[in-house]
Amino acid sequence: MVQPLTASMVIGAIVGIGLFGWATWVLAALFYWTSRFTHWFGGNAGLGSLFVGWGLAEVVGVYLLYACTLPMLIALHLKQQRKMSAKYYLWLVAMYKRLRTNTQSLWLTTWLTTVTLVMLGSAAMLYQFGQAVVVQDVAQSILTTQGGMRSVKKHVASSDVAQTWQLPTKLAAGRVKLRMRNNSDKQENTLYQVIALRDYQKIRRHQTDLPHVTLTKHQAVMITIGQTYYQTKGIGGWNNAGRKLTLTRTGEQLTLKTITNQFPLGGAGYFDRALVVSNAVYDACKPQSIN
């Protein structure tokens, strides 16, 4: 028979869900919680507190899920269902009994399985990283300005170049206030490599991994290495879509549609910052001069 619910079981069930949920939240928004703990406790102390707190929450939370949360849910379900088939009833009772009498073995089995999967996953990641290094050693991309082409041609034979793409850009200053992952707004005043939508779409025909972009006249897509600092979606992040970016020289106001770290002509940071804008805005944009 199912044992009556007690206050300790209910409290344990609630605490187990809370701890396990928080530990999962930390993994989903690690940068956010790292920033919060370092702000509360300082640098090394904050990182140590986060690591210890997450570990305890994960271990205790999983144990309480087996010991209290799941048995309580099954018990509540059995008490609410007045009529059920014997087969279904015996299955639930057997599961309830298994959870109540073998909590420690289920808990240990879970952690052994987790460690095994982590080790296998790490090995697979290292293998893939090694393969990527081999690919980079075989063929690499080169990005240069128009003035730097002469230097490239001196060191690389024309027959060794598989494809050449040109991407016109204009250098423009802009300012925008963005929400950071540490729950604060930061005023950004920097230079952007401005790319016309038509030129972005030409590059995308060859570089198919670039995201599809559609813009109205006064919209823009920001390209940056530090996309993780301006999380646009997910738990613990804020949506920076709709923020106003002003081009300093012309006063043109652009609405950010999204932020991405997928760069034209390469998957990593060839530019510190770039903007994809509509063709009309690009044509009217006056390049910034640097003295």
N, C-alpha and C positions, 0 to 999 in steps of 0.2 A: 504494500500500500504506500501511497505517496504521503510523506510526512507533512504535517501542517507547517505553513509558512511562519517563520519567526522574524523578529526585528533584526537579529544579526544577519540572517540570510538576505533580507531586503537591503540593508545597509551595505553589505558586502557586494551585492549585485550592482547597486548604484555606483559604488566606488570603483568596482572593476570596469564598468563601462566608461566611467570618467577617465580613469588612468589609461586604459587602452586607447580610448579616443584621442586623448591628448598626445600620447606617444605617436600615434599615426599622424596627427596634425603636425608634429615637429618634423617628421620625415617629409611631409608634403610641402612645408614652408620652412625649410631649414634655415635659409638666410634670414628670414624674418625673426625667428626665435633666437638665432645667434646674436642678432643686433639687439634684441630686447635684453637678453641675459648679460651681454657685455655692458649695456647701459646701466643695468641694475647693480651688478656686482664687480664691474671692472673687466679688464681684458682677459688674463689667464684664469682668474677666479670665475668669471662668467662662463667661459668655455668649459671649465672643469665642472661647474655646477650644472650646466646644461647636460653634459655627458652623463654624470652620475644620476641626475634626476630622470633623464630619459630612460636609462638602463633600469632603474628601480621601478619606474612606472610601467615599463614593458614587462618585466618579470612578474611583478605583483599583479598587474592588470590581467595578464593571461591566466595566472593561477586562479584569481577570483572569478574569471569568466567560467572556468570549468567547475569551481567549487560552489558558486552561488548563482551567477547570472543565468546560465543555461538551465540548471535544475529548477530555478524559480519560474522561468518562462514555461517549462514543460508542466510544472505543477499548476500554474494558473490556467494553462490550456486544458488540462484534465479536469479541473474543477468547473470550468465554464461549459464544457461539452457534456451535456447530460446523456446524450445518446450517441454511441459510436460503435462500430463493428469491433468484435473481439480481437481480430487480427491487428487493427489499428491501435487499439488500447494496449495490447500486450507489447507492441513495438515501442510505444511511448514509455511504458513502464520499464521495459528492459533498458532503454536509453537513459532514463532517469536513474535507475539503479547503477548502471555503468558509470555515470558521472559522479554519483555520490560515493561509490566504493573505490574507484580507481582514479581519483583526481590527480594524485602524484604521478602515476604512470602516464596519463594523458599529457600532463604538463611537461614531463621530461621528454616524451616522444615528440612533442611539438618543437621543443628547442633543439633536439638532435636533428630533426628534419630541417629546421631553419638553418642551422650551421652547415649542414651538408649542401643545401641549395646555394647558400652564400659562397661556399668554396667552389662549387661547380660554376656558378655565375661569374665569379672573379676570374677563374681560369679561362672561361670563354671570352671575357672582355680583354684579357691580356693577349689572347691569341688574335682577336680581331685587331687590337692595337698594333701587334707585330705585323699583321698583313697590311695595315694601312701604311706603316713605315716603309714596307717593301714597295708599295705602289708609289709612294712619294719619291723614293730613291730612283725609280724607273723613269718617271715623268713628273715634272713640276711646272707650275704656271708662273709666269713672270708678268708683273704689272709695272708699267713705267709711263712717265709723262711723254709728251711728244718730243721734248727736248732730250730725254734720256734714251731715245731709240738708237741714236748713233753709238752710244756706249754699249748697248745690248748687242747690236749687230757686230761689234768688234769681237765679242767673246762667244757668240752663238752663231753657228752657220745657218744660213737660210734653209738649208735642206733638213735641219734638225727641228724646225718649227712646224708643228702639225697644223695649227690654226691661229689666225690673228684676228682679234676683234677690237674695234674702236668704240670707246664710250665717251662722248662729249660731256663735260661737266663745267659748272661755273662755281667759283668760290664765293660764298655769301655768308655774312654774319647774321646770327639770329639769337633771339632770347625767348625762353619758355620756362614756365614753372611746372615741374613734374613731381608727382607723388612717389617718394622712395619706399622701399620695402620696410624701412625702420619707422614707418608711420609719420613721416615729416615731408614737407614740401621743400624742394630745392630749386633755387633760381639758376637756370642754365644760360650762360652767355658764352657762345662759342662759334666757331666757323663750321660751315657745312659745305660738303661737295653736293651741289644741287644737280639732280638728274631729271631730264624730261621724261614724261611717261612713255613717249614714243620710242626713246632710246632704250629705256628699261625693257620694253616689250620686245625690241629687236634682240637684245642680249638673252632674254628668256627663251627665245626660240632655240637657241643653242644650249643654254644652261637651264634645263628643264626642272631642276630642283628648286629654282627660285619660286617664291609664292606668287600666286596670281594677284594682281593689283588693279583695282578700278578706282578712279578718283573723279570727283566733281572739280569744278574750277578752283575752289578755295580749300581743297583738302590736300593733305600730304602724308606720306609714310616716312617715319624716321628709321634710319638704319644705323645701328650702333653696336659696338662690341659688348658693352655692358648691359645687354637686354635684361639680365637677371636683376639688376638694380632697379629696374622700372617694370616690375612684373605686371603684365597686362591682363592676366587671368589666373585662376587657381586659388586655392585656399591660402590665406595670409597675404594676398596681393591686392592691388587696387587697379582699376581700369583707368589708364591715362588717355583713353580715347576721348576726344572732345576738348582736350587742352589746346589753348591758343598759342601758336608760335608766330612771333613777329619778325619779319626780315628787317633788320635795323636800317638798312640804307634806303629802302623804298617805303617802309611802313606797312607793307603788305601783311595782312593777318591770315594765317593758315590754320586750319583745324586738323589736329593729328587724328588720323584714322586708326593707326596701329603703330607698334614698335616691333622691329624684327632685327635679327642678327644675321640674316642671309644677305650676303653682299654680292652684287654683280661682279663677275670675273673672278670669283673665288668664294670659298666658304668661310674664310676667317677675315681678320680685320685689315683690309687694304686701306680703308679710310678710318679715321677716328670717328667721324660722324658724316652722314649723308642724308639727303632728303630726296624723295621721289615726289615731284610736283606735276601738276597738269602742264600741258604744252603751252598754254597761254601764259601761265605764271612764269615758266622757264624763259619764254621769249622776252617777257618784260623785265626779267631779273637783270640787274646791273651787277657785273662781277666785282667783288671786293678787291681792291688793290692793297698789296702789302709792301710797305716801304722798309 
